[in-house]
Amino acid sequence: MKIRVRPGKSLRGSVTVPGDKSLSHRSLILGALAEGTSDIRGFLPAGDTFATLHCIRQLGVQVDQHDKTTLTVHGIGLHGLKQPDVPLNFVNAGTGIRLMIGVMSGQQFPSVLDGSEQLKRRPMGRVTNPLRAMGANIEDNAGRTPLHVYPAHLKGMRHQLTVASAQVKSCLLLAGLYADGPTTVIEPGPARDHTERMLKALGADLSIDGNKVTLTPGKPLQPLDITIPADISSAAFLLAAGAIVPDSDFKIINVNTNPTRTGILEALAEMGMRIDLEDEAETSGEPIATMNVQAQSVRGTHINGDLVVRMIDEFPVLMVVATQAKGDTRVSDAHELRVKETDRIAVMAGELRKMGLTIEEYEDGFCISGKQQLNGAIVDGHDDHRVAMSLTIAGLIAEGETIIEDARCVNDSFPGFVEVLQTLGADVSWVN
């Protein structure tokens, strides 16, 4: 499937975006390990989360799906999982497989974790190496999937991470549930804290001291009752559109504003964009707000350090905003972009060049000097949902028609993406 975009219309109205992907993965996994029935509302019905759901069911967990976004997970406790008959296939879900490798390392039966050709290209050593230090018995394919996991005795230990990573931290904490003593993870800077918040809500013995998290095993996990808010990483595409599409004025309802996820708001603020937060509240331990978005002129900025970690998924669409900013937009310390679903620096730079952009690439980032006129073109989503959606936003301000090929992948994280843009008045549609 392809997406066709034509420019020229302002974006107006009020919309919602799907539930938070990070929370959807974690609620499934921790709900399965809890003792009792967990209720999940606002679940993200997308390719990545359905892959994790399928794997959870293969491990003997009953999950009732009442509608697209409402689930009941019948948890079977930390030691109730069953040996799967076939390899667990996480398809494209990097979060799903990296969190579950921590869980499977503590099981008393062997398992195999695998995925798509895209997932096979993603590095797994960042989680398997510290797990092996805990005693995990894991065989891999030169640091890639498939991962063969065998029964092992896990020991609690102290992990000093060199890069702040919510996936690595979460994996080690989940493995720590099965260790013989406390597991401590120390990060060099802040990363998403959804796992810690959810573990505490489920009654785990967890202590937090700045960037140091310690989990002491032994307590059973209590059932979960959660309403998952809208995903700020999905809302980011609309925020970007609101920054650069002239005369836009719209609202995005009940978005997760967890401070470990709001880097995109700070980056856009540094670029001169004003986003007003209204109706601020809290749901299931996560802060939420309605975002009031209005088009404004933007300027270049330099993004590095801790802010990079808190907006790592939003850089593809930030590159699009940078094309319309006055002056230089420079990003550094973003090595992680090279090992996402694709090398997002190289892929986005290559596709935007097809639209006429001049951009400098660096090993850890890029520099875009704006404002530059983009031209409609035929571009490729590279089976990367964030790339395909970012190129769609670029098409909204390009001169002429833009076609994004290989775009079905947007359903990995944002089902209804095209339809939401249509609701706001954008000239966007699916084509064969």
Secondary structure as UniProt FT lines:
FT   STRAND          2..6
FT   STRAND          12..15
FT   HELIX           21..33
FT   STRAND          35..41
FT   HELIX           47..58
FT   TURN            59..60
FT   STRAND          62..67
FT   TURN            68..69
FT   STRAND          70..76
FT   TURN            78..79
FT   STRAND          88..89
FT   TURN            91..92
FT   HELIX           94..104
FT   TURN            105..106
FT   STRAND          111..114
FT   HELIX           117..120
FT   HELIX           125..133
FT   TURN            134..135
FT   STRAND          137..141
FT   TURN            142..143
FT   STRAND          144..150
FT   STRAND          158..160
FT   HELIX           166..176
FT   TURN            177..178
FT   STRAND          183..186
FT   HELIX           194..201
FT   TURN            202..203
FT   STRAND          205..209
FT   TURN            210..211
FT   STRAND          212..216
FT   STRAND          225..227
FT   HELIX           232..244
FT   TURN            246..247
FT   STRAND          249..256
FT   TURN            259..262
FT   HELIX           263..270
FT   TURN            271..272
FT   STRAND          275..283
FT   TURN            284..285
FT   STRAND          286..294
FT   STRAND          302..303
FT   HELIX           306..309
FT   TURN            310..311
FT   HELIX           312..314
FT   HELIX           315..322
FT   TURN            323..324
FT   STRAND          326..331
FT   HELIX           335..339
FT   HELIX           344..354
FT   TURN            355..356
FT   STRAND          359..362
FT   TURN            363..364
FT   STRAND          365..370
FT   STRAND          378..380
FT   TURN            382..383
FT   HELIX           385..395
FT   TURN            396..397
FT   STRAND          402..405
FT   HELIX           408..412
FT   TURN            415..416
FT   HELIX           417..423
FT   TURN            424..425
FT   STRAND          427..431
//
